């Protein structure tokens, strides 16, 4: 599969890793539909890249079904789905303010894990109808985990659990979809310069970068985007999680 001939949906495509992916795919010739809750920013990015936009709540079955239908109407098919929508809280299991709010834990799981599965299952249903590539491939699903899935720090119980779930469903989903010609991969980024980190003081970002063994810097969203593009075109990659972290191991 070539990016230039693909039709992709990208959740969280209005900012951060998702925006970088949408821009990279569009620049490589793909047709792109951005799925995001931020209508103003999502529509602006879609217009800049010559793509399409659907305001979407990934936790809602009806919202994602409508977004997928919109993408099908605008693009005619879906051959790639990249799940970048996600949130993160920094809350300890219990602390001075009491126990971890259960609704915050549930919301993190709903968006990061359930949302990814919701989009993947509906996208895969459309992908299996595509004409096969020479190797039988009909589509690619790329989910986003995090190194927190393996090296979760204090305050990351909810986030690490959600991303651990994304890692855990990668292989069984790939096996489920093997007969349809749809591949499933997961990228587990380290510390990237996303809007979440951009708001931190310079000295804090510098310390985070210094913890990365090599190269000693924060990841650039374009690097995530290029890896996603490589996954699309490398047809023998399936059912695996790739850490993209400069050899960082959180402690």
N, C-alpha and C positions, 0 to 999 in steps of 0.2 A: 504494500500500500504506500502510495506517495502522498505527502501532505498536500502537494499542489492539486491533487485530485480528490481531496477529502472534504466532507461536510461535517463540521464540528460544533458541538454545543459545549460551552464552558461555564460552569457554575462559579459564582464569585468573580465573574469576569469584569466587574466594574473597578476592581482595585487589586493591588498586590500581585500574588502569583497568578491569579486568574486573568488579570488584565494583561500581564506580560505574555501569558500563553495565548490569549486571544489575538494580541498584536503580532506575535511571532507567526502564528498559523496563518493569519490574514496576509502578512507580508510574504509568506511562502506560497501563496496562491490558493489557500483553502477558503471555503465559504464558512463563515462563523456566525453562530447565534449565541449571544451572551445571555445568561440567566442570572439574575441578581435581584435583591430586594430594593436596591438603590436605583430608582427609576431615572432620576436626573443624571447621575453619573453613568449609569449603564447605557442610556440612550446616547449620551455624548460620545462615549468610547466606541459604541457600535457605528455611529455616524462617521467617526474619524477613520475607522478601519474598513468602511464599506460593508459592514455586516448588519446583523439584525439583533433585536433585543426583546426579551420577554421578562416582565417583572415576575419574580418567582420566589415562593417560600418553599424551600426544599423539603421541609417537614410535612408539607401538605400534599396528599395524593392528588387532589383535584388541581392544585396549582401547578404541580410538575406535569401532570397529564396535559394540561392546557398549554404549558410551555413547549412540551415535546410536539404537540399538535401544531403549534405556531411555527416551530422550527421546520417541521415536515412541510408545512404549507409554503414557507419561504425558500427552503433549500431543496425540497424534493426528496431528501433522504438524510439519514444521520449515519455517518461511518465512524465518528470519533466522539467520545464523551469524556471530558476532563472535569473531575470534581475538585474544585478548590474552595467552595464555600465552607466557612468554619468560624468558630469562636473559641476564645480561651479565657478562663477565669484563673486568678491566682488566689486560691482560698484553701487554708489548711482544713483537715478533716474535723478538727476542733481547735478552738483557740480562745483568745480573750473575749471575743464577741459571741462565743458559743459554738455550736456545731455547724458544720458546712451546710448552708441552705440547700435543702433537697431540690428545690425548683431549679437552682443554678446547675446542680449536677445533672438533673433530667434534661434541661435545655441543651447542655453541652452534648450529651449523648444523642439527643434528638436531631440536632443540626449536623454534627460532625459524622456520626455513624449512621443513624437512621436515614438522614438526608442523603448521604452518599449512596446507600443501598436503594433508596427510593428512585433516585435518578438513574442509577445503573440498571435496575430491573426494567424500567420503562424504555430506556434507550436501547437496551439489548433486544427488546421485543421488536423494535423497528429495524435494528441492524440485521437481524436474522432474515429479513426479507430482501436484503441487498443482493445484487448479483455477485457471485464470488470472484475474488481475485484469483490469479493463476495457482496460488498455493491454497486456495479454499477459504481464505480469510474474508470475512464480511464486515468486521468492525473491531474497534479497540476501545476499551474502557480503562481510563487511568484515574485511580483514586489517590488522594493525598493523605498520608499518615503524618508522622513526625518522629524524630528520634526520641521524643518523650514516650513513645510506645515501648521503647526498650530501656530508656534511662530517665524515667520521670523523676522530676525534682519535687521538693516539698512545695505544697500548694498546687500541685498538678494532678491530684487524684482524679478529678473529673476529666481533664484534658487527656491524660495518659490512658485512662480507661477507654475513652472514645476512640483514640488513635490506635490503641491496641486492638480494638474491635475491627477497625479498618484493615489492619495487618492480618488479623485472623480470618477474615472472610475472603482474602485475596485468592488463595489456592482453591478452596471449595467452589468459589464462583467461577474461576477459570475452568474447573473440571465440569461444572454444571453446563457451561456455555460452549464447551469444546466441540460438541457435535453440530453447533450452529455456525462455527467459524468465527466466533467472537473471542478475542483475547482479553485478559484482565491483568493489569499491572498496577503496582502501587509505588509511589515515590515517597520517601520519608525524609523531608528536608531537615536541615539543622537550623541554625540561626540566620534568618534572611532579613534583608532590609525591606520590610513591608511597612505599611502605614502604622501598624501596631508599634514597631520599634522606632520608627521615624520620630515619634513624639517624645522619646526618651532624651535626657541630657547627653551631650556629646561625650562626657567622661564615662557615662554608663555604657554607651555603645562601644566606646573604645575598649573598655574592660571585657565586654562580651566578645569582641573581635579577637582580643589577645588570648582568649581561652581556646581558640580554634588552632589546632596544631599546624596545619599547612593546607592552603595558604591562611595566614593569620588575619582574616578579615571576615566580615559578614558576607553571606551569600547574596548574589544579585538575582532578583526575580527572573531576569533573562536566562540565567543558567538553568533554572527549573524549566522554563519554557523550551529551551533547546533540548533538554533531556526528554521532555514529553514528545517533542517532534521526532527524536531519535527512536523512541519506543514505537511510535506509529509506523515508522519505516523499517524497523528491524523485526521482521515477522516471526523470528524464532524466540523472541522474548515473550514469556507467558507465565502467569501464576507466581510471579516473584516480586519481592520488595527491594527497591534500590535505595540505599542511604545516600543522601547528597549533603554531606556535612563537613568536608575537609578533615575527616578522621576525628571529629569531636566526639568525646564520650562524656556525657553530663555526669556530675557527681554531687 
